[in-house]
Amino acid sequence: MTHDEWHSFVSEGTRTAKVSTMQADGSPHVAPVWFVMDGDEVVFNTGAGTVKGRNLARDGRVAVCVDDDQPPYSFVLLQGRARLSEDPSELLAWATRIAARYMGEERAEEVGKRNAVPGELLVRVHLDKVVAVARLAE
């Protein structure tokens, strides 16, 4: 896929991202997240006390996979480094934008406020590598 094609693919509909972080013992941890793109950065939020939140605070390396599980099957793998923020206004703005994608504009403010509380982190992943493959089964 070209840059525009993979960017459109990951931004389409309500596909979730599967986020892989590195645990202290070196083993991987994978969890689904709601996300949006900000240019070429992946943006999502998570609790500071969750496994992925603790992992990212310790080691910012992250891999994100977005896929289409219907034929002909496609996927985008994004690798990079995460930056974390606890800034309340930044967290609210992005949590609301993410909520609009997954819950609709009518619930965006409600869900955004629920997800932008103390103890939540805003995660921005600066991309170092992109692997994008379309229509695997054709």
C-alpha positions as CSV (number, residue, x, y, z in Angstrom):
1,M,0.0,0.0,0.0
2,T,1.1,3.6,-0.6
3,H,1.3,6.0,2.3
4,D,-2.2,7.4,1.5
5,E,-3.7,3.9,1.1
6,W,-2.4,2.6,4.5
7,H,-3.4,5.8,6.2
8,S,-6.9,5.6,4.8
9,F,-7.1,1.9,5.7
10,V,-6.2,2.4,9.4
11,S,-8.6,5.4,9.6
12,E,-11.6,3.6,8.1
13,G,-14.6,2.8,10.2
14,T,-14.1,1.5,13.7
15,R,-11.2,-1.0,13.3
16,T,-9.4,-1.4,16.5
17,A,-5.6,-1.4,16.9
18,K,-3.8,-4.3,18.6
19,V,-1.0,-2.7,20.6
20,S,2.0,-4.7,21.6
21,T,4.3,-3.5,24.4
22,M,7.3,-5.0,26.0
23,Q,7.0,-6.4,29.6
24,A,9.8,-6.0,32.1
25,D,10.8,-9.7,31.5
26,G,11.0,-9.1,27.7
27,S,7.8,-10.9,26.8
28,P,5.2,-9.2,24.7
29,H,1.8,-7.9,25.9
30,V,-0.9,-7.3,23.3
31,A,-4.2,-5.4,23.9
32,P,-6.8,-3.9,21.6
33,V,-7.3,-0.1,21.7
34,W,-9.5,2.6,20.1
35,F,-7.3,5.1,18.3
36,V,-7.1,7.9,15.8
37,M,-4.3,9.2,13.6
38,D,-2.8,12.6,14.0
39,G,-0.8,13.0,10.8
40,D,1.6,10.0,10.9
41,E,1.2,9.5,14.7
42,V,-1.1,6.9,16.3
43,V,-3.0,8.4,19.2
44,F,-4.8,6.5,21.9
45,N,-5.4,6.6,25.7
46,T,-4.9,4.0,28.4
47,G,-4.8,3.8,32.2
48,A,-1.5,4.5,33.8
49,G,-2.0,1.4,35.9
50,T,-2.8,-1.0,33.1
51,V,-0.2,-3.4,31.8
52,K,0.3,-1.4,28.6
53,G,0.4,1.9,30.5
54,R,3.1,0.6,32.9
55,N,5.0,-1.0,30.0
56,L,5.0,2.2,28.0
57,A,6.1,4.3,30.9
58,R,9.1,1.9,31.3
59,D,9.9,1.2,27.6
60,G,8.3,3.3,24.9
61,R,8.8,0.8,22.1
62,V,5.5,-0.2,20.6
63,A,4.0,-2.1,17.7
64,V,0.5,-1.5,16.5
65,C,-1.4,-3.8,14.1
66,V,-4.7,-2.9,12.3
67,D,-6.3,-5.5,10.2
68,D,-9.3,-6.4,8.1
69,D,-10.3,-9.9,9.1
70,Q,-12.6,-10.4,6.1
71,P,-11.4,-11.7,2.7
72,P,-9.3,-10.7,0.9
73,Y,-7.6,-9.7,4.2
74,S,-5.3,-6.7,4.6
75,F,-3.2,-5.4,7.5
76,V,-0.9,-2.5,8.5
77,L,1.8,-2.9,11.1
78,L,3.1,0.3,12.6
79,Q,6.2,0.4,14.8
80,G,7.6,3.3,16.8
81,R,8.1,4.9,20.1
82,A,5.4,6.2,22.4
83,R,5.3,9.6,24.2
84,L,3.0,9.8,27.2
85,S,1.1,12.8,28.5
86,E,-1.2,13.4,31.5
87,D,-2.1,16.9,30.4
88,P,-5.9,17.1,31.2
89,S,-6.9,19.4,28.3
90,E,-4.9,17.4,25.8
91,L,-6.2,14.1,27.1
92,L,-9.8,15.4,27.0
93,A,-9.5,16.7,23.4
94,W,-8.1,13.5,22.1
95,A,-10.3,11.2,24.2
96,T,-13.3,13.0,22.7
97,R,-12.0,12.7,19.2
98,I,-11.4,9.0,19.7
99,A,-14.8,8.6,21.2
100,A,-16.4,10.3,18.2
101,R,-14.8,7.7,15.9
102,Y,-16.0,4.7,17.9
103,M,-19.2,5.8,19.6
104,G,-20.4,8.5,17.2
105,E,-20.6,12.3,17.5
106,E,-23.7,12.2,19.7
107,R,-21.8,10.4,22.5
108,A,-18.3,11.8,21.9
109,E,-18.4,14.4,24.7
110,E,-19.8,12.0,27.2
111,V,-17.4,9.2,26.5
112,G,-14.4,11.6,26.1
113,K,-15.0,13.0,29.6
114,R,-15.3,9.5,31.0
115,N,-12.0,8.5,29.4
116,A,-10.1,11.7,30.3
117,V,-9.8,11.4,34.0
118,P,-6.9,11.4,36.4
119,G,-4.9,8.2,36.0
120,E,-5.4,8.1,32.2
121,L,-2.5,8.6,29.8
122,L,-2.5,10.1,26.3
123,V,-0.2,8.0,24.1
124,R,1.3,9.3,20.9
125,V,3.3,6.8,18.8
126,H,5.8,8.4,16.5
127,L,6.2,5.9,13.6
128,D,9.6,4.5,12.7
129,K,8.4,1.7,10.4
130,V,5.3,0.8,8.4
131,V,4.5,-2.5,6.8
132,A,1.2,-2.5,4.9
133,V,-0.1,-5.4,2.8
134,A,-3.4,-5.3,1.0
135,R,-5.6,-8.1,-0.4
136,L,-3.5,-11.1,0.9
137,A,-5.9,-13.7,-0.4
138,E,-6.3,-12.5,-4.0
